[in-house]
Amino acid sequence: MKVPRSLQIWRLGIVNYSDALKLQEKLVSDRKIHKISDTLLSLQHPPTYTLGKRRTDHNLLISEAELKKLGAELHYTQRGGDITFHGPHQAILYPIISLRDIGLGARNYVEKLESTMIEIASLYGVKACPGQKGETGIWVGDRKIGAIGVRIQYGITSHGLAFNIDPDLNYFKHIVPCGIADKDVTSLRRETGNGIYEAVEKPAPHVTYSKEHQCHQVFHLF
Amino acid sequence: MALRMWASSTANALRISCASKTPAFALSRCFSSGTQLISFPLPIIIFCKLMVLDGLKYASSHEWVKHEGSVATVGITDHAQDHLGEVVFVELPETGASVKQGGGFGVVESVKATSDVNSPISGEVIEVNSKLTQTPGLVNSSPYEEGWLIKVKPSSPSDLESLMDPQAYTKFCEEENAAH
């Protein structure tokens, strides 16, 4: 018998990476003791480079000093995945979900995150698909439009996905994104031309709308 | 769905457990494209195509422990490796580290997700599987043998009592799979 589940969605706007990390740690602890239900954070970060558990900093092509001059921060994290960039107009979702409660494994969870991004892309007429084996994330041809990096503790997820609506793609030039050297990074803006005019002119509300859509999509998929 | 039920009832029909060592058995192993008879030297219970070994104890977080006198070997189950996907990185503790029953001792990474691994028993780590640095995929290909994670000197024999036997673990996996 399926127990009814609820998902609380927090729309946070632009949040500093450290603050988002502290919030996720608190939510994971609270979720572990069943103090809260499954929760979804929807947000953006200021310009931030992050590394995963394997600390693949050979994929950072500039020094930390140069990175700071660009107005960006660097963070080492415990999530899976390689190096990536987060910035304004990149929609981020951090689901804090108990996979254990629903008997879902890491592989299926990540596939669902990929499906979410593929569905969002298709809403804008962009045909995206999952990567080849070992290239988790979503792609339009050989251009990466969505990235995933997840941490699972006590069967509870944190971190999540980052979907490029219209971030400044120049920031990606300073890394080997996700450790994959010969592939490009793209965005919904780049793939649709002027198709998402509103996202450019009115970034906050429209991106909020897009994220809300994503939230509903994620909710639907879970 | 029909294949799953058939596989499950085949598993039940062929379920083997015994107290003493026995010679090779011919067993049916179900695949989505058909069945294949194989000989296998250890008595095993089959749940669909994921294996649960007899003689081990299991934690609800999908780790197994094989207790052999003063040494206990710990790893993750076939169910766990299947749900993780291809393992690309394994982080293990140092020898001499303490582990606590239910506490995390390491991390595996697969499909851009890091997942913590918990110890089914308390004790001191006396050996870690260094092969996993170069060949983390052993966790997928041989979760009960070459893909073992750590060896522990158990500090509390009663830890084993709170773990599941193979039949209980098989049922636990079935219930978990039915939940989604």
Interface residues (C-beta under 8 A of the other chain):
Chain A: K2 G52 K53 R54 Q78 R79 G80 G81 R100 D101 I102 G103 L104 G105 A106 R107 N108 Y109 V110 K133 G134 T136 G137 I148 G149 V150 R151 I152 Q153 Y154 G155
Chain B: S61 A80 D82 H83 L84 G85 E86 V88 F89 E91 G104 V107 E109 S110 V111 K112 A113 T114 S115 D116 E175 E176 N177 A178 A179 H180
